[in-house]
Amino acid sequence: MQLECPATVNTDPTTGAVLCQDGTGASVGWVVTPSFDLTQLDQGTITSYFSWGWFIVFLGWATGKGVSVFIQFLKRI
């Protein structure tokens, strides 16, 4: 969760406190918002991230397998 100021953020010169004030200087309440919401992501983005994740896993596996086969080839020579 994070706090957002719907107006202007100012600093109190005497105490250094952070204040949320409107244009006239009146205090405005801070609004609590979630820091991350899954509904903000669309299906295409989620699908592409998932696909790239599996591609990275496969790439690591294939690289390891290729290095293993190459080392076994060198041992036979």
Chimera marker file (.cmm) of the C-alpha trace (Angstrom):
<marker_set name="trace">
<marker id="1" x="0.000" y="0.000" z="0.000" r="1" g="1" b="0" radius="0.5"/>
<marker id="2" x="1.139" y="3.510" z="-0.654" r="1" g="1" b="0" radius="0.5"/>
<marker id="3" x="-0.109" y="6.979" z="0.188" r="1" g="1" b="0" radius="0.5"/>
<marker id="4" x="-0.902" y="9.505" z="-2.524" r="1" g="1" b="0" radius="0.5"/>
<marker id="5" x="-1.707" y="13.169" z="-2.144" r="1" g="1" b="0" radius="0.5"/>
<marker id="6" x="-4.585" y="14.281" z="-4.402" r="1" g="1" b="0" radius="0.5"/>
<marker id="7" x="-3.400" y="17.906" z="-4.062" r="1" g="1" b="0" radius="0.5"/>
<marker id="8" x="0.050" y="19.473" z="-3.529" r="1" g="1" b="0" radius="0.5"/>
<marker id="9" x="2.751" y="18.047" z="-1.261" r="1" g="1" b="0" radius="0.5"/>
<marker id="10" x="4.400" y="20.727" z="0.896" r="1" g="1" b="0" radius="0.5"/>
<marker id="11" x="6.868" y="20.696" z="3.761" r="1" g="1" b="0" radius="0.5"/>
<marker id="12" x="6.201" y="22.498" z="7.041" r="1" g="1" b="0" radius="0.5"/>
<marker id="13" x="9.093" y="24.960" z="7.475" r="1" g="1" b="0" radius="0.5"/>
<marker id="14" x="9.162" y="24.688" z="11.294" r="1" g="1" b="0" radius="0.5"/>
<marker id="15" x="8.830" y="20.922" z="11.829" r="1" g="1" b="0" radius="0.5"/>
<marker id="16" x="9.813" y="19.529" z="8.431" r="1" g="1" b="0" radius="0.5"/>
<marker id="17" x="6.624" y="17.469" z="8.309" r="1" g="1" b="0" radius="0.5"/>
<marker id="18" x="5.263" y="16.512" z="4.909" r="1" g="1" b="0" radius="0.5"/>
<marker id="19" x="1.831" y="18.033" z="4.346" r="1" g="1" b="0" radius="0.5"/>
<marker id="20" x="-0.853" y="17.398" z="1.740" r="1" g="1" b="0" radius="0.5"/>
<marker id="21" x="-2.494" y="20.760" z="1.020" r="1" g="1" b="0" radius="0.5"/>
<marker id="22" x="-4.805" y="22.197" z="-1.590" r="1" g="1" b="0" radius="0.5"/>
<marker id="23" x="-4.219" y="25.537" z="-3.352" r="1" g="1" b="0" radius="0.5"/>
<marker id="24" x="-5.530" y="27.563" z="-0.390" r="1" g="1" b="0" radius="0.5"/>
<marker id="25" x="-3.293" y="25.840" z="2.165" r="1" g="1" b="0" radius="0.5"/>
<marker id="26" x="-6.032" y="23.734" z="3.742" r="1" g="1" b="0" radius="0.5"/>
<marker id="27" x="-5.087" y="20.197" z="4.706" r="1" g="1" b="0" radius="0.5"/>
<marker id="28" x="-6.271" y="17.432" z="2.404" r="1" g="1" b="0" radius="0.5"/>
<marker id="29" x="-6.444" y="13.781" z="3.408" r="1" g="1" b="0" radius="0.5"/>
<marker id="30" x="-3.944" y="11.306" z="1.999" r="1" g="1" b="0" radius="0.5"/>
<marker id="31" x="-5.391" y="8.533" z="-0.178" r="1" g="1" b="0" radius="0.5"/>
<marker id="32" x="-4.300" y="4.913" z="0.350" r="1" g="1" b="0" radius="0.5"/>
<marker id="33" x="-3.814" y="3.066" z="-2.932" r="1" g="1" b="0" radius="0.5"/>
<marker id="34" x="-2.492" y="-0.423" z="-3.656" r="1" g="1" b="0" radius="0.5"/>
<marker id="35" x="1.089" y="-0.376" z="-4.901" r="1" g="1" b="0" radius="0.5"/>
<marker id="36" x="0.380" y="-3.037" z="-7.547" r="1" g="1" b="0" radius="0.5"/>
<marker id="37" x="-2.865" y="-4.260" z="-9.022" r="1" g="1" b="0" radius="0.5"/>
<marker id="38" x="-3.071" y="-7.292" z="-11.332" r="1" g="1" b="0" radius="0.5"/>
<marker id="39" x="-6.069" y="-5.819" z="-13.133" r="1" g="1" b="0" radius="0.5"/>
<marker id="40" x="-3.780" y="-3.148" z="-14.615" r="1" g="1" b="0" radius="0.5"/>
<marker id="41" x="-2.071" y="-5.775" z="-16.805" r="1" g="1" b="0" radius="0.5"/>
<marker id="42" x="-3.702" y="-6.882" z="-20.028" r="1" g="1" b="0" radius="0.5"/>
<marker id="43" x="-3.785" y="-10.498" z="-21.189" r="1" g="1" b="0" radius="0.5"/>
<marker id="44" x="-1.299" y="-9.906" z="-24.031" r="1" g="1" b="0" radius="0.5"/>
<marker id="45" x="1.336" y="-8.577" z="-21.628" r="1" g="1" b="0" radius="0.5"/>
<marker id="46" x="0.875" y="-11.453" z="-19.193" r="1" g="1" b="0" radius="0.5"/>
<marker id="47" x="1.074" y="-14.009" z="-22.012" r="1" g="1" b="0" radius="0.5"/>
<marker id="48" x="4.226" y="-12.487" z="-23.482" r="1" g="1" b="0" radius="0.5"/>
<marker id="49" x="5.982" y="-12.375" z="-20.074" r="1" g="1" b="0" radius="0.5"/>
<marker id="50" x="5.007" y="-16.000" z="-19.423" r="1" g="1" b="0" radius="0.5"/>
<marker id="51" x="6.248" y="-17.082" z="-22.870" r="1" g="1" b="0" radius="0.5"/>
<marker id="52" x="9.558" y="-15.237" z="-22.499" r="1" g="1" b="0" radius="0.5"/>
<marker id="53" x="10.029" y="-16.820" z="-19.077" r="1" g="1" b="0" radius="0.5"/>
<marker id="54" x="9.689" y="-20.315" z="-20.529" r="1" g="1" b="0" radius="0.5"/>
<marker id="55" x="11.989" y="-19.351" z="-23.411" r="1" g="1" b="0" radius="0.5"/>
<marker id="56" x="14.688" y="-18.294" z="-20.935" r="1" g="1" b="0" radius="0.5"/>
<marker id="57" x="14.296" y="-21.574" z="-19.019" r="1" g="1" b="0" radius="0.5"/>
<marker id="58" x="14.545" y="-23.577" z="-22.257" r="1" g="1" b="0" radius="0.5"/>
<marker id="59" x="17.559" y="-21.544" z="-23.403" r="1" g="1" b="0" radius="0.5"/>
<marker id="60" x="19.379" y="-22.269" z="-20.134" r="1" g="1" b="0" radius="0.5"/>
<marker id="61" x="18.544" y="-25.973" z="-20.370" r="1" g="1" b="0" radius="0.5"/>
<marker id="62" x="19.623" y="-26.199" z="-24.024" r="1" g="1" b="0" radius="0.5"/>
<marker id="63" x="22.886" y="-24.374" z="-23.319" r="1" g="1" b="0" radius="0.5"/>
<marker id="64" x="23.674" y="-26.701" z="-20.423" r="1" g="1" b="0" radius="0.5"/>
<marker id="65" x="22.846" y="-29.755" z="-22.507" r="1" g="1" b="0" radius="0.5"/>
<marker id="66" x="25.017" y="-28.511" z="-25.386" r="1" g="1" b="0" radius="0.5"/>
<marker id="67" x="27.970" y="-27.854" z="-23.096" r="1" g="1" b="0" radius="0.5"/>
<marker id="68" x="27.540" y="-31.299" z="-21.547" r="1" g="1" b="0" radius="0.5"/>
<marker id="69" x="27.535" y="-33.010" z="-24.967" r="1" g="1" b="0" radius="0.5"/>
<marker id="70" x="30.581" y="-30.992" z="-26.053" r="1" g="1" b="0" radius="0.5"/>
<marker id="71" x="32.522" y="-31.935" z="-22.904" r="1" g="1" b="0" radius="0.5"/>
<marker id="72" x="31.683" y="-35.618" z="-23.410" r="1" g="1" b="0" radius="0.5"/>
<marker id="73" x="32.847" y="-35.317" z="-27.034" r="1" g="1" b="0" radius="0.5"/>
<marker id="74" x="36.161" y="-33.846" z="-25.840" r="1" g="1" b="0" radius="0.5"/>
<marker id="75" x="36.601" y="-36.703" z="-23.349" r="1" g="1" b="0" radius="0.5"/>
<marker id="76" x="36.362" y="-39.282" z="-26.165" r="1" g="1" b="0" radius="0.5"/>
<marker id="77" x="39.147" y="-37.643" z="-28.162" r="1" g="1" b="0" radius="0.5"/>
<link id1="1" id2="2" r="1" g="1" b="0" radius="0.2"/>
<link id1="2" id2="3" r="1" g="1" b="0" radius="0.2"/>
<link id1="3" id2="4" r="1" g="1" b="0" radius="0.2"/>
<link id1="4" id2="5" r="1" g="1" b="0" radius="0.2"/>
<link id1="5" id2="6" r="1" g="1" b="0" radius="0.2"/>
<link id1="6" id2="7" r="1" g="1" b="0" radius="0.2"/>
<link id1="7" id2="8" r="1" g="1" b="0" radius="0.2"/>
<link id1="8" id2="9" r="1" g="1" b="0" radius="0.2"/>
<link id1="9" id2="10" r="1" g="1" b="0" radius="0.2"/>
<link id1="10" id2="11" r="1" g="1" b="0" radius="0.2"/>
<link id1="11" id2="12" r="1" g="1" b="0" radius="0.2"/>
<link id1="12" id2="13" r="1" g="1" b="0" radius="0.2"/>
<link id1="13" id2="14" r="1" g="1" b="0" radius="0.2"/>
<link id1="14" id2="15" r="1" g="1" b="0" radius="0.2"/>
<link id1="15" id2="16" r="1" g="1" b="0" radius="0.2"/>
<link id1="16" id2="17" r="1" g="1" b="0" radius="0.2"/>
<link id1="17" id2="18" r="1" g="1" b="0" radius="0.2"/>
<link id1="18" id2="19" r="1" g="1" b="0" radius="0.2"/>
<link id1="19" id2="20" r="1" g="1" b="0" radius="0.2"/>
<link id1="20" id2="21" r="1" g="1" b="0" radius="0.2"/>
<link id1="21" id2="22" r="1" g="1" b="0" radius="0.2"/>
<link id1="22" id2="23" r="1" g="1" b="0" radius="0.2"/>
<link id1="23" id2="24" r="1" g="1" b="0" radius="0.2"/>
<link id1="24" id2="25" r="1" g="1" b="0" radius="0.2"/>
<link id1="25" id2="26" r="1" g="1" b="0" radius="0.2"/>
<link id1="26" id2="27" r="1" g="1" b="0" radius="0.2"/>
<link id1="27" id2="28" r="1" g="1" b="0" radius="0.2"/>
<link id1="28" id2="29" r="1" g="1" b="0" radius="0.2"/>
<link id1="29" id2="30" r="1" g="1" b="0" radius="0.2"/>
<link id1="30" id2="31" r="1" g="1" b="0" radius="0.2"/>
<link id1="31" id2="32" r="1" g="1" b="0" radius="0.2"/>
<link id1="32" id2="33" r="1" g="1" b="0" radius="0.2"/>
<link id1="33" id2="34" r="1" g="1" b="0" radius="0.2"/>
<link id1="34" id2="35" r="1" g="1" b="0" radius="0.2"/>
<link id1="35" id2="36" r="1" g="1" b="0" radius="0.2"/>
<link id1="36" id2="37" r="1" g="1" b="0" radius="0.2"/>
<link id1="37" id2="38" r="1" g="1" b="0" radius="0.2"/>
<link id1="38" id2="39" r="1" g="1" b="0" radius="0.2"/>
<link id1="39" id2="40" r="1" g="1" b="0" radius="0.2"/>
<link id1="40" id2="41" r="1" g="1" b="0" radius="0.2"/>
<link id1="41" id2="42" r="1" g="1" b="0" radius="0.2"/>
<link id1="42" id2="43" r="1" g="1" b="0" radius="0.2"/>
<link id1="43" id2="44" r="1" g="1" b="0" radius="0.2"/>
<link id1="44" id2="45" r="1" g="1" b="0" radius="0.2"/>
<link id1="45" id2="46" r="1" g="1" b="0" radius="0.2"/>
<link id1="46" id2="47" r="1" g="1" b="0" radius="0.2"/>
<link id1="47" id2="48" r="1" g="1" b="0" radius="0.2"/>
<link id1="48" id2="49" r="1" g="1" b="0" radius="0.2"/>
<link id1="49" id2="50" r="1" g="1" b="0" radius="0.2"/>
<link id1="50" id2="51" r="1" g="1" b="0" radius="0.2"/>
<link id1="51" id2="52" r="1" g="1" b="0" radius="0.2"/>
<link id1="52" id2="53" r="1" g="1" b="0" radius="0.2"/>
<link id1="53" id2="54" r="1" g="1" b="0" radius="0.2"/>
<link id1="54" id2="55" r="1" g="1" b="0" radius="0.2"/>
<link id1="55" id2="56" r="1" g="1" b="0" radius="0.2"/>
<link id1="56" id2="57" r="1" g="1" b="0" radius="0.2"/>
<link id1="57" id2="58" r="1" g="1" b="0" radius="0.2"/>
<link id1="58" id2="59" r="1" g="1" b="0" radius="0.2"/>
<link id1="59" id2="60" r="1" g="1" b="0" radius="0.2"/>
<link id1="60" id2="61" r="1" g="1" b="0" radius="0.2"/>
<link id1="61" id2="62" r="1" g="1" b="0" radius="0.2"/>
<link id1="62" id2="63" r="1" g="1" b="0" radius="0.2"/>
<link id1="63" id2="64" r="1" g="1" b="0" radius="0.2"/>
<link id1="64" id2="65" r="1" g="1" b="0" radius="0.2"/>
<link id1="65" id2="66" r="1" g="1" b="0" radius="0.2"/>
<link id1="66" id2="67" r="1" g="1" b="0" radius="0.2"/>
<link id1="67" id2="68" r="1" g="1" b="0" radius="0.2"/>
<link id1="68" id2="69" r="1" g="1" b="0" radius="0.2"/>
<link id1="69" id2="70" r="1" g="1" b="0" radius="0.2"/>
<link id1="70" id2="71" r="1" g="1" b="0" radius="0.2"/>
<link id1="71" id2="72" r="1" g="1" b="0" radius="0.2"/>
<link id1="72" id2="73" r="1" g="1" b="0" radius="0.2"/>
<link id1="73" id2="74" r="1" g="1" b="0" radius="0.2"/>
<link id1="74" id2="75" r="1" g="1" b="0" radius="0.2"/>
<link id1="75" id2="76" r="1" g="1" b="0" radius="0.2"/>
<link id1="76" id2="77" r="1" g="1" b="0" radius="0.2"/>
</marker_set>
